[in-house]
Amino acid sequence: MAIVDLVMPKLGESIMEATILKWHKQPGDPVSMDETVLEIATDKVDSEVPSTAAGVMTEILFHVNDVVPVGSVIARIKTGAEEKATAHSYTPPPKAQETRHKEQETTVAEVVSSHQTSNFKPQTSNGNGSRFYSPLVLNIAASEGVSMSELENIPGTGNEGRVTKKDILQYVSERKSGKVHSQQSTVHSYQPAVSRQQESSVRESQPATQNLPLTTYSGNVEIIEMDRMRKLIAEHMVRSKHTSPHVTSFVEADVTSLVLWRDKVKKDFEKREGTKITFTPLFIEAIVRCIKKFPLVNCSLDGDKIIIKKDINVGMATALPSGNLIVPVIRNADQLNLVGLTKQVNALADNARNNKLRPEDTQGGTFTLTNVGTFGSLMGTPIINQPQVAILAVGAIKKRPVVIETPAGDSIAIRHMMYLSMSYDHRIVDGSLGATFLTAVAKELENFNGEREY
């Protein structure tokens, strides 16, 4: 008999935690290799976690809606069990269970604390009591102005009455709506020790709405609560703007040759390859060629170290039917021809819309393309998808009269025109590099060979 630990998988370079949505197995249930054990969610994708061993589920260490750092042990499976498993047949000895639980709390607290975006490290318990508070709960309490005395009075739904993230957020929501009143305490109020510089950094990192007074709404209004994915996207976008100084450059491209070529081959392409050709793979093809010329836009920043990525993995922002956004990744895009790119683009887009993306489908992106023209926009100022350093947006293709320079003189003609914009991290990419790269992409599209084969 052996006990195998099931850990929270790594779901992406920038993802440090995931939320448990649903357990498919309970203690005592038999588990097969690669069988789905639970469902988890991040700000990028909902996914299923398979079992890494065959046996019997003996222990579940986290509950539904718990936020768990990657790499943490979330369950244990006993392998080599010969007897028929019965529901809840395993009950750890009280002392061993208590010891294991304390060890788990310490590990989780350390991992969560190391990934907090704020600069301070709060205590994990009240000096006058033994009730445990995770760093995440204390961080929320500090940012929302919840004193330690208020924390003491919040009913906890976690193990041994612990206050969970859900409990503190529900309390904050009720307090803002006037259902409960904050308590003023000068004895037990939570005041983490931070320097003035750290305090300023924390204030800047918090959304401006936290400093606003309680808002009352008049007139005919409808209040809609953000769903879980929208909240995570919002947090991701705010963190990106706080992390990277954004600069956006714009350029205009004459894509007439590209448009006419696609119109000419699209029926034959679909008949021959069994899938439709859109503009997206053509844009990605041009981007890949330019990344090879300007590799610095295909990197990330780690402190004062620039990590240049040798793999070119292009993410493509995809709108979901719910209105939320997800970014599946085309891995090694430089190794695919146009047919391969087209099939990858269509397959990932279909899986995204049908909620069939796997965790690895959103991992490892090194550069992102977003097509704002799909919704009729002429141009946009996209937000960088961390930890990348650039994101390129393409606008709607419109027919316009433009001046054409020819050896015989200038003339006015109707051409298919498109705006491109790119936001980039000014810590790494200067304006000269950003503008040069963007212009190179535009030139690739303008010089598209209308006689090429696909």
KAWOUR-V170968 format. One record per pair of residues at least 12 apart in sequence whose C-alpha atoms are under 10 Angstrom apart, sorted by the first residue. I is the first residue (numbers start at 1). J is the second residue. Records with the same first field share a line. If there is no record, write none. Layout:
I: J + J
This chain:
1: 55 + 78 + 79 + 80 + 81 + 82
2: 55 + 77 + 78 + 79 + 80 + 81
3: 53 + 55 + 56 + 57 + 58 + 76 + 77 + 78 + 79 + 80
4: 51 + 52 + 53 + 54 + 55 + 57 + 58 + 73 + 75 + 76 + 77 + 78 + 79
5: 51 + 52 + 53 + 59 + 72 + 73 + 74 + 75 + 76 + 77 + 78
6: 37 + 49 + 50 + 51 + 52 + 53 + 57 + 60 + 71 + 72 + 73 + 74 + 75 + 76 + 77
7: 49 + 51 + 52 + 68 + 69 + 70 + 71 + 72 + 73 + 74 + 75 + 76
8: 20 + 40 + 49 + 68 + 69 + 70 + 71 + 72 + 73 + 74 + 75
9: 40 + 49 + 50 + 69 + 70 + 71 + 72 + 73 + 74 + 359
10: 69 + 70 + 71 + 359 + 360 + 363
11: 41 + 42 + 44 + 45 + 47 + 70 + 358 + 359 + 360 + 361 + 362 + 363 + 364
12: 42 + 44 + 70 + 359 + 360 + 361 + 362 + 363 + 364 + 365
13: 362 + 363 + 364 + 365 + 386 + 387 + 388
14: 236 + 363 + 364 + 385 + 386 + 387 + 388
15: 42 + 43 + 44 + 69 + 70 + 115 + 363 + 386
16: 42 + 68 + 69 + 70 + 71 + 111 + 112 + 114 + 115 + 116
17: 40 + 41 + 42 + 43 + 67 + 68 + 69 + 70 + 71 + 72 + 111 + 112 + 115
18: 39 + 40 + 41 + 42 + 43 + 45 + 46 + 65 + 66 + 67 + 68 + 69 + 70
19: 39 + 40 + 41 + 42 + 43 + 46 + 62 + 63 + 64 + 65 + 66 + 67 + 68 + 69 + 228
20: 38 + 39 + 40 + 41 + 42 + 46 + 48 + 62 + 63 + 64 + 65 + 66 + 67 + 68 + 74
21: 38 + 39 + 40 + 41 + 46 + 47 + 48 + 63 + 64 + 65 + 66 + 67
22: 37 + 38 + 39 + 40 + 41 + 48 + 63 + 64 + 65
23: 36 + 37 + 38 + 39 + 40 + 48 + 49 + 60 + 62 + 63 + 64
24: 36 + 37 + 38 + 39 + 48 + 49
25: 37 + 38 + 56 + 57 + 58 + 60
26: 38 + 56 + 57 + 58 + 59 + 60 + 75 + 87 + 88
27: 56 + 57 + 58 + 59 + 60 + 75 + 76 + 77 + 85 + 86 + 87 + 88 + 89 + 90 + 91
28: 55 + 56 + 57 + 58 + 59 + 77 + 78 + 84 + 85 + 86 + 87 + 88 + 89 + 90 + 91
29: 55 + 56 + 57 + 58 + 77 + 84 + 85 + 86 + 87 + 88 + 89 + 90
30: 54 + 55 + 56 + 57 + 58 + 77 + 78 + 79 + 81 + 84 + 85 + 86 + 87
31: 50 + 51 + 52 + 53 + 54 + 55 + 56 + 57 + 77 + 78 + 79
32: 50 + 51 + 52 + 53 + 54 + 55 + 56
33: 50 + 51 + 52 + 53 + 54 + 55
34: 49 + 50 + 51 + 52 + 53 + 54
35: 48 + 49 + 50 + 51 + 52 + 53 + 54
36: 48 + 49 + 50 + 51 + 52
37: 49 + 50 + 51 + 52 + 57 + 75
38: 50 + 51 + 64 + 74
39: 64
40: 64 + 65 + 66 + 67 + 68 + 359
41: 65 + 67 + 228 + 229 + 232 + 359
42: 67 + 228 + 229 + 232 + 233 + 359
43: 228 + 229 + 230 + 231 + 232 + 233 + 234 + 235 + 236 + 325 + 326
44: 229 + 232 + 233 + 236 + 324 + 325 + 326 + 327 + 328 + 359 + 361 + 362 + 363
45: 229 + 325 + 326 + 327 + 328 + 352 + 355 + 356 + 357 + 358 + 359 + 360 + 361 + 362
46: 229 + 355 + 356 + 357 + 358 + 359
47: 355 + 356 + 357 + 358 + 359 + 360
48: 358 + 359
49: 358 + 359
51: 75 + 76 + 77
52: 77
53: 76 + 77 + 78 + 79 + 80
54: 77 + 78 + 79 + 80 + 81
55: 76 + 77 + 78 + 79 + 80 + 81 + 82 + 85
56: 76 + 77 + 78 + 79 + 80 + 81 + 82 + 84 + 85 + 86 + 89 + 90
57: 75 + 76 + 77 + 78 + 79 + 85 + 87 + 88 + 89 + 90
58: 75 + 76 + 77 + 78 + 79 + 87 + 88 + 89 + 90 + 91 + 92
59: 74 + 75 + 76 + 77 + 78 + 88 + 90 + 91 + 92 + 97
60: 73 + 74 + 75 + 76 + 77
61: 73 + 74 + 75 + 76 + 100 + 101 + 104 + 105 + 159
62: 74 + 75 + 104 + 158 + 159
63: 158 + 159
65: 164 + 165 + 166
66: 158 + 164 + 165 + 166
67: 108 + 112 + 136 + 164 + 165 + 166
68: 108 + 109 + 111 + 112
69: 107 + 108 + 109 + 110 + 111 + 112 + 113 + 115
70: 108 + 111 + 112
71: 108 + 111
72: 104 + 107 + 108 + 111
73: 104 + 107 + 108
74: 104
78: 90
101: 159
105: 132 + 133 + 134
106: 124 + 134
108: 134 + 135
109: 124 + 133 + 134 + 135 + 136
110: 134 + 135
111: 135
112: 134 + 135 + 136
113: 134 + 135 + 136 + 139
114: 135
115: 136
116: 135 + 136 + 139
117: 139 + 201 + 202 + 205 + 206 + 239 + 243
118: 139 + 143 + 198 + 199 + 201 + 202 + 203 + 204 + 205 + 206
119: 194 + 195 + 197 + 198 + 199 + 200 + 201 + 202 + 205
120: 139 + 192 + 193 + 194 + 195 + 198 + 199 + 202
121: 135 + 138 + 139 + 192 + 193 + 194
122: 134 + 135 + 136 + 137 + 138 + 139 + 142 + 190 + 191 + 192 + 193 + 194
123: 135 + 138 + 139 + 190 + 191 + 192 + 193
124: 136 + 137 + 138
125: 138 + 148
126: 148 + 149 + 151 + 152 + 188 + 189 + 190
127: 148 + 188
128: 188
129: 152
131: 151 + 152 + 160 + 161 + 162 + 163
132: 160 + 161 + 162 + 163
133: 151 + 152 + 162 + 163 + 164 + 165
134: 162 + 163 + 164 + 165
136: 164 + 165 + 168
137: 151 + 163 + 164 + 165 + 166 + 167 + 168 + 169
138: 151 + 163 + 165 + 168 + 190 + 192
139: 192
140: 165 + 168 + 169 + 172
141: 165 + 168 + 169 + 171 + 172 + 190
142: 189 + 190 + 191 + 192
143: 202 + 203 + 206 + 207 + 210 + 211
144: 168 + 169 + 172 + 206 + 210 + 211
145: 172 + 182 + 189 + 190 + 191 + 210
146: 168 + 171 + 172 + 175 + 182 + 183 + 184 + 185 + 189 + 190
147: 182 + 183 + 184 + 185 + 186 + 187 + 188 + 189 + 190 + 191
148: 183 + 184 + 185 + 186 + 187 + 188 + 189 + 190 + 191
149: 182 + 183 + 184 + 185 + 186 + 187 + 188 + 189 + 190
150: 171 + 181 + 182 + 183 + 184 + 185 + 188 + 189 + 190
151: 163 + 167 + 168 + 171 + 183 + 188 + 189 + 190
152: 188
153: 183
154: 167 + 168 + 170 + 171
155: 167 + 168 + 171
156: 168
175: 214
176: 213 + 214 + 215
177: 214 + 215 + 216
178: 214
204: 242
205: 238 + 239 + 241 + 242 + 243
206: 238 + 239 + 242
207: 235 + 238 + 239
227: 322 + 324
229: 322 + 324 + 325 + 326
230: 322 + 323 + 324 + 325
233: 324 + 325 + 326
236: 383 + 384 + 385 + 386
237: 383 + 384 + 385 + 386
238: 383
239: 385 + 386
240: 383 + 384 + 385 + 386 + 387 + 388 + 425
241: 383 + 384 + 385 + 386 + 425
243: 384 + 386 + 387 + 425 + 427
244: 383 + 384 + 386 + 387 + 388 + 389 + 424 + 425 + 426 + 427 + 428
245: 384 + 423 + 424 + 425 + 426 + 427 + 428
246: 381 + 382 + 383 + 384 + 389 + 390 + 422 + 423 + 424 + 425 + 426 + 427 + 429
247: 381 + 382 + 383 + 390 + 422 + 423 + 424 + 425 + 426 + 427 + 429 + 430 + 431 + 434
248: 380 + 381 + 382 + 383 + 390 + 391 + 392 + 421 + 422 + 423 + 424 + 425 + 426 + 431 + 434 + 435
249: 381 + 392 + 420 + 421 + 422 + 423 + 424 + 431 + 432 + 434 + 435 + 436 + 438 + 439
250: 379 + 380 + 381 + 392 + 393 + 419 + 420 + 421 + 422 + 423 + 434 + 435 + 438 + 439
251: 379 + 394 + 418 + 419 + 420 + 421 + 422 + 435 + 438 + 439 + 441 + 442
252: 379 + 394 + 395 + 417 + 418 + 419 + 420 + 421 + 438 + 439 + 442 + 443 + 446
253: 397 + 416 + 417 + 418 + 419 + 420 + 439 + 441 + 442 + 443 + 444 + 445 + 446 + 447
254: 397 + 398 + 399 + 400 + 402 + 415 + 416 + 417 + 418 + 419 + 442 + 443 + 445 + 446 + 447
255: 397 + 398 + 415 + 416 + 417 + 418 + 419 + 442 + 443 + 444 + 445 + 446 + 447 + 448
256: 397 + 398 + 399 + 414 + 415 + 416 + 417 + 418 + 445 + 446 + 447 + 448 + 450
257: 415 + 416 + 445 + 446 + 447 + 448 + 449 + 450 + 451
258: 279 + 282 + 283 + 416 + 445 + 446 + 447 + 448 + 449 + 450
259: 279 + 397 + 415 + 416 + 417 + 445 + 448 + 450
260: 416 + 450
261: 448 + 449 + 450 + 451 + 452 + 453
262: 277 + 278 + 279 + 282 + 450
263: 277
264: 450
265: 277 + 453 + 454
266: 278
269: 339 + 454
273: 339 + 340 + 342 + 343
274: 343
275: 339 + 342 + 343 + 346 + 347
276: 342 + 343 + 346
277: 338 + 339 + 341 + 342 + 343 + 345 + 346
278: 342 + 345 + 346
279: 342 + 371
280: 316 + 341 + 342 + 345 + 346 + 369 + 370 + 371 + 394
281: 316 + 333 + 337 + 338 + 339 + 340 + 341 + 342 + 343 + 344 + 345 + 346
282: 338 + 341 + 342 + 445 + 448
283: 369 + 371 + 394 + 441 + 442 + 444 + 445
284: 314 + 315 + 316 + 330 + 333 + 334 + 338 + 341 + 342 + 345 + 368 + 369 + 441
285: 333 + 334 + 336 + 337 + 338 + 341 + 342 + 441 + 444 + 445
286: 440 + 441 + 442 + 443 + 444 + 445 + 448
287: 312 + 314 + 333 + 334 + 367 + 368 + 369 + 392 + 437 + 438 + 440 + 441 + 442 + 444 + 445
288: 312 + 313 + 314 + 332 + 333 + 334 + 335 + 367 + 441
289: 334 + 440 + 441 + 444
290: 436 + 437 + 438 + 439 + 440 + 441 + 442 + 443 + 444
291: 312 + 334 + 367 + 437 + 440 + 441
292: 310 + 312 + 334
293: 437 + 440
294: 433 + 434 + 436 + 437 + 440
295: 308 + 309 + 310 + 312 + 437
296: 308 + 309 + 389 + 390 + 428 + 429 + 433 + 434 + 437
297: 309 + 366 + 367 + 388 + 389 + 390 + 391 + 424 + 425 + 428 + 429 + 433 + 434 + 437
298: 310 + 311 + 312 + 313 + 314 + 365 + 366 + 367 + 368 + 388 + 389 + 390
299: 311 + 312 + 366 + 367 + 387 + 388 + 389 + 390 + 428 + 429
300: 366 + 367 + 386 + 387 + 388 + 389 + 390 + 425 + 428
301: 386 + 387 + 388 + 389 + 425 + 427 + 428
302: 387
304: 427
306: 428
308: 366
309: 365 + 366 + 367
310: 332 + 366
311: 331 + 332 + 333 + 334 + 335 + 364 + 365 + 366
312: 330 + 331 + 332 + 333 + 334 + 335 + 364 + 365 + 366 + 367
313: 328 + 329 + 330 + 331 + 332 + 333 + 334 + 363 + 364 + 365 + 366 + 367 + 368
314: 327 + 328 + 329 + 330 + 331 + 332 + 333 + 334 + 364 + 365 + 366 + 367 + 368 + 369 + 391
315: 327 + 328 + 329 + 330 + 331 + 333 + 345 + 361 + 362 + 363 + 364 + 365 + 366 + 367 + 368 + 369 + 370 + 385 + 391
316: 328 + 329 + 330 + 345 + 348 + 349 + 362 + 365 + 367 + 368 + 369 + 370 + 371 + 391 + 392
317: 329 + 349 + 368 + 369 + 370 + 371 + 372 + 385 + 391 + 393
318: 348 + 349 + 350 + 352 + 353 + 369 + 370 + 371
319: 349 + 352 + 353 + 370 + 371 + 374
320: 349 + 350 + 352 + 353 + 354 + 355
321: 352 + 353 + 354
322: 353
325: 352
326: 349 + 352 + 353 + 357 + 362
327: 348 + 349 + 352 + 361 + 362 + 363 + 365 + 368 + 369 + 370 + 385
328: 345 + 348 + 349 + 351 + 352 + 357 + 358 + 359 + 360 + 361 + 362 + 363 + 364 + 365 + 368
329: 344 + 345 + 348 + 360 + 361 + 362 + 363 + 364 + 365 + 366 + 367 + 368
330: 344 + 345 + 348 + 361 + 362 + 363 + 364 + 365 + 366 + 368
331: 344 + 361 + 362 + 363 + 364 + 365 + 366
332: 365
337: 454
338: 453 + 454
339: 454
348: 361 + 362
364: 387 + 388
365: 385 + 386 + 387 + 388
366: 385 + 386 + 387 + 388 + 389 + 390 + 391
367: 384 + 385 + 386 + 387 + 388 + 389 + 390 + 391 + 392
368: 382 + 384 + 385 + 388 + 389 + 390 + 391 + 392 + 393 + 422
369: 382 + 390 + 391 + 392 + 393 + 394 + 422
370: 382 + 391 + 392 + 393 + 394 + 395 + 421 + 422
371: 392 + 393 + 394 + 395 + 396 + 420
372: 392 + 393 + 394 + 395 + 396 + 420
373: 393 + 394 + 395 + 396 + 397 + 398 + 418 + 419 + 420
374: 394 + 395 + 396 + 397
375: 395 + 396
376: 395 + 396 + 397 + 398
377: 394 + 395 + 396 + 397 + 419
378: 393 + 394 + 395 + 396 + 397 + 398 + 417 + 418 + 419 + 420
379: 393 + 394 + 395 + 396 + 418 + 419 + 420 + 421 + 422
380: 392 + 393 + 394 + 395 + 419 + 420 + 421 + 422 + 423
381: 393 + 420 + 421 + 422 + 423
382: 421 + 422 + 423 + 424
383: 422 + 423 + 424 + 425
384: 422 + 423 + 424 + 425
386: 425
387: 425
388: 424 + 425
389: 423 + 424 + 425 + 426 + 427 + 428 + 429
390: 422 + 423 + 424 + 425 + 426 + 428 + 429 + 434
391: 421 + 422 + 423 + 424 + 425
392: 420 + 421 + 422 + 423 + 424 + 438 + 441
393: 419 + 420 + 421 + 422 + 423
394: 418 + 419 + 420 + 421 + 422
395: 417 + 418 + 419 + 420 + 421
396: 416 + 417 + 418 + 419 + 420
397: 415 + 416 + 417 + 418 + 419
398: 414 + 415 + 416 + 417 + 418 + 419
399: 413 + 414 + 415 + 416 + 417 + 418
400: 412 + 413 + 414 + 415 + 416 + 417 + 418
401: 413 + 414 + 415 + 416 + 417
402: 414 + 415 + 416 + 417
403: 415
417: 446
418: 442
419: 442
420: 438 + 439 + 441 + 442
421: 435 + 438 + 439
422: 434 + 435 + 437 + 438
423: 438
